[in-house]
Amino acid sequence: MNNLQKIGGVAALFEAVIYISAFIFFGAFWDYPVTADDAQKFIFLTNNQTILSIVNFTMYVAFGLFLAVLVIATHQRMKTKAPVLSQMASVFGIIWVGLVIASGMIANVGLGAVIDLSAKNAEQAMTLWVVINTIVEGLGGGNEVVGGLWVLLLSVVGLKVIELPKLLNCLGLFIGSVGILTIYPAEILTEIFGLGQILWFSWLGMTMLISPQS
């Protein structure tokens, strides 16, 4: 049990690092030519396919794998004192894992398909690119409803069984609620959720490492 809690704590810290890395990459390094014509956009994507594929893999697939470990660890920590609520939270956690990993796979496969098609028909390729981005955003990029439900329910369980710091659980209630609100397509909500997750994952990870015994 203790080892699983420590592994879960490390996974939570990696989640925070991935969030921070994504914010830094897209905020400081990714210079997608939004106002350029389609041809220039595809030249940019072709030249940056490798780095974007690595970022997509890290943001989605690696994030999902670490999340799976964390979901299992938190369930093990809570299940004895609140079996039903813990199981319910874990269901949404595992669903989030699947959605996030699927988003990364679709993003990378779609990127390759779009670049190949752009050499033949730039207009069709741009249409496909928009569709792929919409799917990725809907599954796990811009819609955080499922993740919000997991964080919210896990925080409710934490308050009930007194397994995690009260302030951490209160933060989780807020962040989880914001995640659910991202069903409304407002970028500010997604950004609040993401920034809040950095703090929440970091705090949760440190707690699980310092106090692994449930």
C-alpha positions in Angstrom: 0.0 0.0 0.0 2.7 2.4 1.0 4.7 1.8 -2.2 1.6 2.3 -4.3 0.9 5.6 -2.6 4.4 6.8 -3.2 4.2 5.8 -6.9 0.9 7.6 -7.1 2.5 10.7 -5.5 5.3 10.6 -8.1 2.7 10.2 -10.9 0.8 13.3 -9.6 4.0 15.3 -9.6 4.6 14.3 -13.2 1.1 15.4 -14.1 1.9 18.8 -12.8 5.2 18.9 -14.7 3.4 18.0 -17.9 0.9 20.8 -17.4 3.6 23.3 -16.7 5.6 22.1 -19.8 2.6 22.4 -22.0 1.9 26.0 -20.8 5.5 27.0 -21.4 5.7 25.3 -24.9 2.5 26.8 -26.3 3.0 30.1 -24.5 6.7 30.8 -25.3 7.8 28.5 -28.2 4.9 27.5 -30.4 4.4 30.2 -33.0 1.7 28.8 -35.3 1.0 31.2 -38.2 -2.7 31.8 -37.5 -3.1 34.6 -40.0 -1.1 32.9 -42.8 -2.6 31.2 -45.8 -3.2 27.4 -45.9 0.0 26.7 -47.7 2.2 28.5 -45.1 0.3 26.8 -42.3 1.1 23.3 -43.8 4.7 24.2 -44.4 4.9 25.2 -40.7 3.2 21.9 -39.6 5.4 19.8 -41.8 8.6 21.5 -40.5 7.4 21.0 -36.9 5.7 17.6 -37.2 8.3 15.8 -35.0 8.2 18.3 -32.1 4.4 18.6 -32.2 4.1 14.8 -32.2 6.3 14.6 -29.1 4.4 17.3 -27.4 1.1 15.6 -28.2 2.4 12.3 -26.9 3.6 13.9 -23.7 0.5 16.0 -23.1 -2.0 13.3 -23.8 -0.6 9.7 -23.8 2.0 10.1 -21.1 -0.4 12.2 -19.0 -3.0 9.5 -19.4 -0.6 6.8 -18.2 0.5 8.7 -15.1 -3.2 9.5 -14.5 -4.1 5.8 -14.6 -1.6 5.1 -11.8 -2.8 8.0 -9.8 -6.5 7.0 -10.1 -5.6 3.5 -8.8 -3.5 4.8 -6.0 -6.2 7.3 -4.8 -8.9 4.6 -5.0 -6.8 2.2 -2.9 -6.3 5.0 -0.3 -10.0 5.8 0.0 -11.9 2.6 -0.8 -11.9 1.2 2.8 -13.7 4.1 4.4 -15.9 5.2 1.4 -16.1 2.3 -1.0 -19.0 3.5 -3.1 -17.9 7.1 -3.5 -14.3 6.1 -4.2 -15.4 3.6 -6.8 -17.7 6.3 -8.5 -14.8 8.7 -8.6 -12.5 6.1 -10.0 -14.9 5.3 -12.8 -14.7 8.9 -14.0 -10.9 8.9 -13.5 -10.5 5.8 -15.7 -12.9 7.3 -18.3 -10.7 10.5 -18.3 -7.6 8.3 -18.8 -9.2 6.7 -21.9 -10.3 10.1 -23.3 -6.9 11.8 -22.8 -4.9 8.9 -24.4 -7.4 8.7 -27.3 -7.0 12.5 -27.9 -3.2 12.1 -28.2 -3.5 9.2 -30.6 -6.0 11.0 -32.8 -3.9 14.2 -32.7 -0.8 12.5 -33.9 -2.4 10.2 -36.5 -4.5 13.1 -37.7 -1.4 15.4 -38.0 0.3 12.9 -40.3 -2.8 12.4 -42.4 -3.3 16.2 -42.8 0.3 16.7 -43.8 0.1 13.9 -46.4 -3.2 15.3 -47.8 -1.9 18.8 -47.9 0.5 17.9 -50.8 -2.5 16.9 -52.9 -5.3 19.2 -51.8 -4.6 22.0 -49.3 -8.3 23.0 -49.0 -9.4 19.4 -48.1 -6.4 19.1 -45.7 -7.4 22.3 -43.9 -11.0 21.0 -43.5 -9.6 17.7 -42.1 -7.3 19.6 -39.8 -10.2 21.6 -38.4 -12.3 18.4 -37.9 -9.4 16.6 -36.1 -8.7 19.6 -33.8 -12.4 19.7 -33.0 -12.5 16.1 -32.1 -9.3 16.3 -29.9 -10.6 19.4 -28.2 -14.0 17.7 -27.5 -12.4 14.6 -26.1 -9.8 16.0 -23.9 -8.2 19.2 -24.9 -10.8 21.9 -24.4 -13.5 20.0 -22.5 -12.6 19.0 -19.0 -16.0 17.8 -17.7 -15.0 14.2 -17.0 -11.7 15.3 -15.4 -13.6 17.8 -13.4 -16.0 15.2 -12.2 -13.1 12.9 -11.0 -11.4 15.8 -9.1 -14.7 16.9 -7.6 -15.8 13.4 -6.5 -12.3 12.6 -5.2 -12.4 15.7 -3.1 -15.8 14.9 -1.7 -14.4 11.5 -0.7 -11.4 13.1 0.8 -13.5 15.4 3.0 -15.7 12.4 4.0 -12.9 10.1 5.1 -10.4 12.8 6.2 -7.6 11.2 4.2 -6.2 14.3 2.6 -5.7 17.9 3.8 -9.0 19.8 4.1 -7.7 22.7 2.1 -6.5 20.4 -0.7 -10.0 18.9 -0.8 -11.6 22.4 -0.9 -9.3 23.4 -3.7 -10.3 20.2 -5.5 -14.0 21.1 -5.1 -13.3 24.4 -6.8 -11.1 23.0 -9.6 -13.5 20.1 -10.2 -16.4 22.5 -10.5 -14.5 24.7 -13.0 -13.7 21.6 -15.0 -17.4 20.7 -15.2 -18.2 24.3 -16.3 -15.9 23.8 -19.3 -18.8 22.2 -21.0 -19.4 25.8 -21.9 -16.7 26.7 -24.5 -14.9 29.5 -22.7 -11.1 29.4 -23.0 -10.7 31.2 -19.6 -12.4 28.2 -17.8 -10.0 25.7 -19.4 -7.1 27.9 -18.4 -8.3 28.2 -14.8 -8.8 24.4 -14.7 -5.3 23.8 -16.1 -3.5 26.3 -13.8 -5.5 24.9 -10.8 -4.5 21.4 -11.7 -0.9 22.3 -11.5 -1.3 23.3 -7.9 -3.7 20.5 -7.1 -1.5 17.7 -8.6 1.6 19.1 -6.9 -0.1 19.3 -3.5 -1.7 15.9 -3.9 1.6 14.4 -5.0 3.6 15.8 -2.1 0.9 14.7 0.4 1.0 11.1 -1.0 4.8 11.0 -0.7 4.9 12.5 2.8 2.0 10.6 4.2 1.7 7.4 2.2 0.0 5.4 5.0 -3.8 5.4 4.6 
